[in-house]
Amino acid sequence: MIDRFLAHLNIPSACLLDKPVYKKMFLDHMELDMTDKKALSEDVERIRWQYALKPETINIAPFQDGEREYLEVAILTVELTEPARIKRIANFMHKAIPYPLIVIFGHGGKVAVSVAEKRINQADKSKLVVVDSWLTEWIDSAKPSKTQAGFIEAVKLQKLPSTNFYALYEAFQGQVVGLNTAARTGVFEAVPVEVAHERVGILRKIDALDREVAEFRSTLKREKQMSRKIVLNSEIRSRKDAILAFENQLKLPNNNQ
């Protein structure tokens, strides 16, 4: 599963590292809460530092300015025994490793990809902080859906910009956003980074509305008064209408849905 997806990326063999990453590293270098520790202990079977994309292993330049430091890109593979806490695991892994990181999770014959934008901590310039992160749906790389096949094709290394590591990583992250967008539109489109940035804002608004709908529905189940139920149903409908409007904004003009 993971190997098949990695093969699709077409990463040069010079970048291969294939070294184990031990759970103890996260325990030693991160202040994990009890839930994080349980997720690491119970849900993670194996972690490997699969590839290291560096100037000396691939012909791509490092990037650094006052806000970002993309000197290399690390690709980790993580085999899970249980996927329920995958977002939590991805979150502390991105925080623990001070490099732009692509995490490829494997479970049940499928993969999921996690990326995170990191910036220099202005209070301590020796550290990077996570400012945004994205996780794909589970992908069957042997039998991908049409949208998943589009994503797999779009993240091949040869399809990504090679100007510098920031351009490469930002484009890869844009395709992850594209697959999340496809869950709303039904179509995967490899779009420029600028369009991906616009979609991020829309997807965040949709996520917030989804959470409000879930909260209203939870309250509705407990509500006894009919008048209050009518109000709650009206609130749910208004949120769903707003979600539909935002989903329409995600579609490009040539998206013939």
C-alpha positions in Angstrom: 0.0 0.0 0.0 2.6 2.6 1.1 5.2 1.2 -1.2 2.8 1.4 -4.2 2.0 5.1 -3.4 5.7 5.9 -3.0 6.5 4.4 -6.3 3.9 6.7 -7.9 5.8 9.7 -6.6 8.9 8.9 -8.7 11.4 10.1 -6.1 15.0 9.6 -7.2 16.8 6.7 -5.4 19.5 9.1 -4.2 16.9 10.5 -1.8 16.2 7.1 -0.2 17.0 7.0 3.5 14.7 4.2 4.8 15.7 4.5 8.5 13.5 3.7 11.5 12.1 6.5 13.7 11.6 5.3 17.2 8.6 6.3 19.3 10.9 7.3 22.1 12.0 10.3 20.0 8.5 11.9 20.2 8.3 11.1 23.9 11.7 12.7 24.5 11.3 15.8 22.4 7.5 16.6 22.7 5.3 17.4 25.7 2.6 14.9 24.7 -0.7 14.7 26.7 -2.1 11.4 27.8 -4.2 11.0 24.7 -1.2 11.7 22.4 0.8 9.1 24.3 -1.9 6.5 24.0 -2.3 7.2 20.3 1.5 6.8 19.8 1.7 3.7 21.9 -1.5 1.9 20.7 -2.1 3.1 17.2 1.3 3.5 15.6 3.0 0.2 14.6 6.0 1.5 12.7 7.6 4.8 11.6 10.3 5.2 8.9 12.2 8.2 7.6 11.7 7.1 4.0 13.2 9.9 2.0 15.3 13.0 2.5 15.0 15.5 -0.2 18.1 17.7 0.1 20.2 19.8 -2.3 22.8 17.1 -2.3 20.3 14.4 -3.2 18.1 16.2 -5.6 18.6 19.3 -7.8 16.4 21.6 -5.9 17.6 24.7 -4.0 16.8 25.5 -0.3 14.6 28.4 0.5 14.8 30.8 3.4 13.3 34.2 4.2 12.3 36.0 7.4 9.2 33.8 7.8 10.0 30.4 6.3 12.8 27.9 6.3 12.5 25.2 3.7 16.1 23.8 3.5 14.9 20.2 2.8 11.8 18.1 2.7 11.4 14.9 4.8 9.0 12.1 3.9 7.9 9.8 6.7 5.8 6.6 6.4 3.7 5.6 9.4 1.9 2.2 9.6 -1.2 2.4 11.8 -2.9 -0.4 13.7 -5.9 1.9 14.3 -6.8 5.0 12.3 -9.2 6.8 14.5 -6.6 9.2 16.0 -4.7 9.9 12.8 -5.2 13.7 12.9 -3.8 13.8 16.5 -0.8 11.7 15.4 -0.1 13.8 12.4 -0.3 17.0 14.5 2.3 16.0 17.0 4.6 14.5 14.3 4.6 17.8 12.4 5.3 19.7 15.6 8.1 17.3 16.6 10.2 17.3 13.4 11.7 20.7 12.5 11.5 20.1 8.7 8.8 20.5 6.1 7.3 17.1 6.4 5.2 14.8 4.2 3.7 12.0 6.3 2.2 9.0 4.5 0.0 6.9 6.7 -0.9 3.3 5.9 -3.8 1.2 7.2 -5.9 -1.5 5.8 -4.4 -1.5 2.4 -4.9 2.3 2.0 -2.9 5.5 2.5 -3.6 9.0 3.7 -1.2 11.9 3.3 -0.6 14.7 5.8 1.2 18.0 5.2 1.7 21.2 7.3 2.8 24.7 6.6 5.6 25.7 9.0 7.0 29.2 9.7 9.8 30.5 11.8 8.9 31.2 15.4 9.5 34.9 15.7 10.0 34.6 19.4 12.6 31.9 18.9 14.0 31.9 15.4 15.7 28.5 16.0 12.3 26.9 15.9 9.5 26.3 13.4 5.8 26.4 14.2 2.9 24.7 12.5 0.4 27.3 11.1 -1.8 25.1 9.0 -2.2 21.4 8.3 -4.1 19.2 5.9 -4.9 15.5 5.7 -6.3 13.6 2.8 -9.0 11.0 2.8 -7.9 7.3 2.7 -6.7 6.4 -0.7 -6.6 2.9 -2.3 -3.5 3.4 -4.4 -4.2 0.0 -6.1 -7.7 1.0 -7.1 -8.0 4.7 -6.6 -11.2 6.6 -7.4 -11.1 9.1 -10.3 -10.4 12.0 -8.0 -7.7 10.0 -6.1 -6.1 9.0 -9.4 -5.9 12.7 -10.3 -4.3 13.5 -7.0 -1.7 10.7 -7.4 -0.8 11.9 -10.8 -0.5 15.6 -9.7 1.9 14.9 -6.8 4.5 13.0 -8.9 7.8 14.8 -8.3 8.2 15.6 -12.0 4.8 17.5 -11.9 5.9 19.7 -9.0 8.0 22.9 -9.4 11.7 22.4 -8.7 12.6 26.1 -8.2 13.2 25.5 -4.5 11.9 23.3 -1.7 9.3 25.9 -0.6 7.8 26.0 -4.1 7.8 22.2 -4.3 6.2 21.7 -0.9 3.6 24.5 -1.4 2.5 22.9 -4.7 2.3 19.4 -3.0 0.2 20.9 -0.2 -2.0 22.6 -2.9 -2.8 19.2 -4.4 -3.7 17.8 -0.9 -6.1 20.8 -0.6 -7.3 19.9 -4.1 -8.3 16.3 -3.0 -10.1 17.8 0.0 -11.9 20.1 -2.4 -12.8 17.1 -4.6 -14.7 15.6 -1.7 -17.0 18.6 -2.0 -17.1 19.1 -5.8 -16.7 15.5 -7.1 -13.8 16.6 -9.3 -10.1 16.8 -8.7 -8.3 19.7 -10.4 -4.6 20.4 -10.3 -4.7 24.1 -9.8 -2.1 26.9 -9.3 -1.0 27.7 -5.7 -3.0 30.9 -5.7 -6.2 29.0 -6.4 -5.4 26.5 -3.7 -4.9 29.4 -1.2 -8.4 30.7 -2.1 -9.9 27.2 -1.6 -8.3 26.9 1.8 -10.3 29.8 3.1 -13.5 28.4 1.7 -12.9 24.9 3.0 -12.2 26.4 6.5 -15.6 28.2 6.4 -17.3 25.0 5.3 -15.7 23.1 8.1 -16.9 25.7 10.6 -20.5 25.5 9.3 -20.3 21.6 9.4 -19.4 21.8 13.1 -22.3 24.2 13.7 -24.7 21.9 11.9 -23.5 19.0 14.1 -24.0 21.0 17.2 -27.5 22.1 16.3 -28.4 18.5 15.4 -27.1 17.3 18.8 -29.2 19.9 20.6 -32.2 19.0 18.4 -32.1 15.4 19.6 -32.4 16.6 23.2 -35.0 19.4 22.7 -38.6 18.8 23.8 -40.3 22.0 22.9 -41.7 22.1 19.4 -41.1 25.9 19.0 -37.5 25.4 19.8 -37.2 22.5 17.4 -38.5 24.7 14.6 -35.9 27.3 15.3 -33.1 24.7 15.4 -34.3 23.2 12.1 -34.3 26.6 10.6 -30.7 27.2 11.8 -29.6 23.9 10.3 -31.2 24.7 6.9 -29.5 28.1 6.8 -26.1 26.6 7.5 -26.7 23.9 4.8 -27.6 26.5 2.3 -24.4 28.4 3.1 -22.4 25.3 2.7 -23.9 24.7 -0.7 -23.1 28.2 -1.7 -19.5 27.8 -0.6 -19.2 24.4 -2.4 -20.3 26.2 -5.6 -17.5 28.7 -5.1 -15.0 25.8 -5.0 -15.9 24.8 -8.6 -13.9 26.3 -11.4 -15.7 27.9 -14.4 -14.8 24.9 -16.6 -16.1 22.4 -14.0 -19.1 21.0 -15.7 -20.9 19.5 -12.8 
